[in-house]
Amino acid sequence: MAATLVDYIGPAPLPDSYNGFRVKIHGLHTDTKPTNVKNGSGFYEMDTGDYYMFDEQNSQWRKQ
């Protein structure tokens, strides 16, 4: 399941993919976190309260 809401920092309109954008995403812990985002992107898991930031160099989401 994809993330339910995307609030990205970038030019309008909303892109078809997150590629090349720094994004702030809200979703559930079961949602797929994209790996085609810029360093420092954020993902907030609404059901757990956990927050992750994307480490572009290592292509992984790191719990904060």
Backbone torsions as a table, in degrees:
resi	resn	phi	psi	omega
1	MET	NA	136.8	179.9
2	ALA	-81.9	163.3	177.2
3	ALA	-60.5	150.5	-173.2
4	THR	-89.7	-20.6	-177.5
5	LEU	-147.2	136.1	177.3
6	VAL	-124.3	124.6	173.8
7	ASP	-120.3	95.1	-172.8
8	TYR	-101.3	157.0	177.0
9	ILE	-103.5	104.3	-177.3
10	GLY	176.9	-178.2	-178.6
11	PRO	-72.0	149.4	173.6
12	ALA	-81.1	154.7	0.6
13	PRO	-82.5	170.8	179.0
14	LEU	-56.0	128.1	-177.4
15	PRO	-73.7	159.1	175.9
16	ASP	-68.7	-27.3	176.1
17	SER	-134.0	170.6	179.9
18	TYR	-88.2	-0.6	-173.5
19	ASN	-54.2	122.0	176.4
20	GLY	85.4	3.9	-178.5
21	PHE	-114.1	149.1	168.5
22	ARG	-92.5	123.7	-172.6
23	VAL	-124.1	157.2	170.0
24	LYS	-119.9	118.5	-173.8
25	ILE	-119.9	139.6	174.7
26	HIS	-116.6	132.5	179.1
27	GLY	-165.5	-168.9	177.7
28	LEU	-96.7	162.4	-178.9
29	HIS	-64.4	-20.4	179.2
30	THR	-85.3	-9.7	179.4
31	ASP	-70.9	148.4	177.4
32	THR	-77.0	124.5	177.3
33	LYS	-87.1	126.4	-178.4
34	PRO	-69.2	150.7	177.7
35	THR	-114.6	9.3	178.0
36	ASN	-107.5	45.6	-179.9
37	VAL	-118.2	167.8	-179.5
38	LYS	-81.8	157.9	177.1
39	ASN	-54.6	137.0	178.7
40	GLY	89.1	0.5	175.2
41	SER	-63.0	154.3	-176.8
42	GLY	-122.1	149.1	175.7
43	PHE	-135.2	119.0	178.5
44	TYR	-104.6	122.0	177.0
45	GLU	-87.2	108.6	-174.8
46	MET	-64.8	-31.9	-175.7
47	ASP	-84.7	-21.7	-180.0
48	THR	-109.5	-21.3	-176.3
49	GLY	81.7	3.8	179.9
50	ASP	-79.2	147.2	178.3
51	TYR	-124.2	134.5	-179.1
52	TYR	-122.3	146.7	172.2
53	MET	-121.2	145.4	-175.1
54	PHE	-86.5	129.7	175.3
55	ASP	-100.5	97.8	-174.8
56	GLU	-64.5	-37.2	-178.0
57	GLN	-60.3	-39.4	-178.7
58	ASN	-103.6	3.4	177.7
59	SER	51.0	51.2	178.8
60	GLN	-148.2	154.6	176.6
61	TRP	-89.3	130.0	-179.0
62	ARG	-113.2	127.1	178.7
63	LYS	-67.7	134.8	-178.3
64	GLN	-96.5	NA	NA
